[in-house]
Amino acid sequence: MTTTNGLDAEAYDRVRSFAWCSWHKGFTDTARLVSITEQGSARAGGQFACAPCRAKYNLVPVADQPL
């Protein structure tokens, strides 16, 4: 079976991404975007948090926040 990005199902399960957790200051593979900073016409930025930090600091991922 091929997924929409061209990988077979087994390869898709092995694909991992990582990001910097802004709370514990380290790399993690469970990071989710929890805040977006916009500064007028300047480039926007965002803060990511790992699963343990989201639980510890009661952070809600942007994708799960109400509109």
C-alpha positions, 0 to 999 in steps of 0.5 A: 500500500502506498500513502499519499506522500509516496511512501509505503505503509511500513516506511511511513511508520518509520518517518519521524520528525523532531523540533526544539521544545521551548520549555525544557530547551531540548530536541524532542520527537513529540513536539507540537506547535503551541503558540504563534507569534505574529509581529505585523508584517515581520516574519511570524514565529512559533513555540513548540512543546513536547508531550511531557511539557504540554502536560506539565504546563497545561499547554494546548497545541494550536491545532487543538485550540478553538478558532 
